[in-house]
């Protein structure tokens, strides 16, 4: 049996919605633009859907899997997803009170949010995501969010129909706070795992490993490769995305199929440095 059986999603028929679920967070490296490439490489049938680096959840919301276990090492992100699943109206109520104001942004950013309940964490996360520079989530070594105020005229801080649609989609999903390798204890033959880790940087200025205060280095990348190999040996289908950096090619040179595609680089403080970059889809 799955280790999280009590929290497995219920089989259900998804109703017709006026608002379809899609990511409610902006996310560096979000996969909405690559959905056709990802979907074309999925198994036709699978059991439980696992996504150990949930991030913005573009593939999860697109697929709307009947049984899913999503996870992340970022506890604030996990608490945000849980609040949207369990108390979405309370989150909406808070967000509707938050003004688009730099002084309020700085006050909220400085709040010791980890001592607050999940609803406050979710409102904090979504507000800073919608009003901060480029929608970045970045912390320092003390786990302090340090993204500056963004230059937006009228950001949509609270998209209530979208949040409700996401809440319904999440209503049966297991949402876990754990490192990616815990999937070894949970995935079973016939399941499908999608890994979208922090990417290996293609240059010294392209790293976003400050997504988590302890970073995600080369040893973690090698461990991820080993976990993927182990899953494949057990009959679990896997798909990974990463940069087309030489290290990634080397890590996945044996035992995997690799397809290099071009994706748009949307996050850069210098507009002329945005453009197409190589990414690898690995299975």
N, C-alpha and C positions, 0 to 999 in steps of 0.2 A: 504493500500500500504506500501511497505517497505520504511523506512525512507531514504534510500540511493538509491532510484529507479534510479535517473539520472546516477548513477555510476555502475549500475548492469551490469554484463558481457553480451555480445551479444551471442545469440545462434549461434553456428558455428560448422562446420564439421572440425575436427582436421586433418591436412594433414599428410601424411607420412613423417617422419623426418629421417635424417641420425643420428642425435643426439637427443635422447629422453630427455625431461626435467627431472631433478632430482635436489636435493638441490645444490645450488652453494656456500653455506656456510657450513663449519664444525660447528657442534652445540652440546654442551654438552646435553646429553639426546636425541639426534636425533633418530628418529624412523625408520630408514631404515631397521634395523635388525628385527624389530617387525611388519613389514608390513603384513606378512601373518596372524598374530594373530589379527591385527586391522581389516583387510579387512574381515575376517571371522565373525566379529561381527557388520558389517555395515548393515543398512537396505538395502533391495534390490532396493528400489526406494526412492528418496527424492527430494525435491525441490532445494532450495539454500543451498550450502555448506558454513558453517561458521566455521572459526578457529580463536578464539580470542587471542590465544598465538601462533602466527605463527612460531616463531623460525626459524629453517631451512626449514620447510614446506615439510617434507618428504611425509606425507600422501597426502597433496594437490597436489604435483607434480605427485605422483603415480596415483591418481584417475583422474586427469585432468577434474575436474567438469566443466560442461558447465556454471553454474551460481555459483559464489563464492563471499564471503565477508571475507577477511582475515584482521586481525588487531593485534596490539600489543601496549603495553604501552611504549616500547622502541622507541622513536622518530627517533633515528639514523637508526634503523633497518627498520622502516617504510619508511623513506626517501630513503634507499637503494633499497628496493623493488620497490618503485615508479620510481626511476631512471632507474632500469633495465627494467621496463615496458615501460617507455616513451622515454628514451634517451640511449639505450643500446650501440649504436656505440660510443657515447661520453665517456661512462664509459670504454669501451674496449680500446679506444685510450689513455686514461690516464694510465690505468693499464699496457699497453704495454711499457710505458715510465719508469715505476717504477723498480729500480734495487733491486736485492736480496742482501741487504747490511745492516749490523747492524746499522751503523751510520744513514743511511736514515730512517730505521725503527724507531729509537729513535726520530728523527726530526719530522717524520710524526705523531708518537704517541703523541707528545707534542703540535701539532697544535691545535688551537682553532677551531675545525672542525664545530661547530654548527653555525658559522657565514658564512660558505661556502654554495655554492649551492648544489643541490641534487646529481649532478654528482660527485663532489668532495667528498661528504659524502660517496657515494657508493664505490668509488675507495679506499678511506681511510678504510672503513669497510672491504672490501674484501681483501685488501692487508694485513692489520693487522691480519685478520682471517687466512690467508694462511701462514703467516710467524711468527706469535706469538706462544708462547709455547702452544702446544696441541690444537690449534685452539680455545682457551678460549675467551669468551667475559666477561670481569669483570671490574667494575668501583668502585671507592671509593665514599665517601659521597659527594664529590664535582663533581661527575659525570666525573671524569678523568679516562680514560682507563689506566690500570696499569699492563697489562700482559707483561712479559719479552719476549725478542727475542727468537725464537725457534731454535733448533739445526737441521736444515734441510739442505741438500746438494743442492737440486735443486727443491724447491717447485713450483708447477704450479700456478703462480700468476694470469695469465689471460688465462682462458679456453673460448676462444671466441665462439666456436660452442655451448658450453653449455649455456653461457650467452644469446645467441640469441634464443636458444630453450626455455629458461625460460622466456625471454621477450615475446615471442609469447604466451606462456601459460598464462602469467599475463595480456595479452593485454585487456581482458575484465573484469578483476577482480576489485572489489572495494577493495582498500587498505587504511585502516583507522587507525588513531592514537587515541586510546581510551582504557579505562580500560575494562576488560572482561565483567563486568556486563551490559555494553551497549548493549550486544546481546539481552537482554530482550526487547529492543525497536525495534529490527530488525528482529529477527527470527519469523517465522509464522508456524502454523500447517503444518506438512508435510516436513518441513525443517530438516536439520541435522546439529548438532553442535559437533565438536570435541574439547575437552579441553585438552591441554597438558601443565599444569602450571609448574612453578618451584616446584620441588618435595619436600615433607616433608623429611628432612634429617633423615637418619637411624642411624647416629652417630653425635657426636659433630664436627667432622672434615669433614663431607660429605655435608655441605650446600653450595649451589650455589645461595643463595638469593641476592648476590651482583651483579647479572645480571642487576638489576635496582637499582638506588642509594637509593631508599626507601625500598628495600627488599620486601619479600613476606612472611608474618608471619602466625601464627595460626589463627588469626582473618580473614585474607584473605582466608585461606583454608576453614574456616567455611562459609564465604560468598559465595565462589564458590559452595560449596555443596547446599546452599540454592537456588542459581541461577539455578543449574542443576535440582533441584526438581521442581522449578517453571516452567521451560521449559517443563519438562515431563508432568506436569499437563495441559499444553496448547496443547499437542499433537505434540511437537517437539521432535525428536529423539536425544538422546545424547550419547556420548561415552567419557569417561575420562580415562586418564592414570595418575598414581601417584606411589610413592613408596609403598611398603608393610609395612610401619611403623605402629605401633599400633594406632597412631592418625588417620591415613587414614581409617583403619578398623573400628574404632569407628565412624568416621564421616559418613560413608556410610553403616552403619549396617542396616538401615531401608530404604525401598523405592528403593533399587538398587540391581542389580545383580553384584556380584564381582567374578572375576576370577584371581587367582594368577598365574603368570607365571615367568619364569626365564629369565633374560636378562643379557647381558655381560656388565660389568663395564669397560669402555674404558679409562676413565680419572682418573688418579691417578699418582702422582709423584713417587710413589713407585710401581715398576712393580709387585711385589709379592702380592699387594693388589688389583690387577685387577682380575676380575673373574665374576662369576654368582651372581646376586642379585635378590631378589624378587621384582616384580612389580605387581600392581593391574590394571586390566582393568575393568572399572565400567560402567554400563549402567542402 
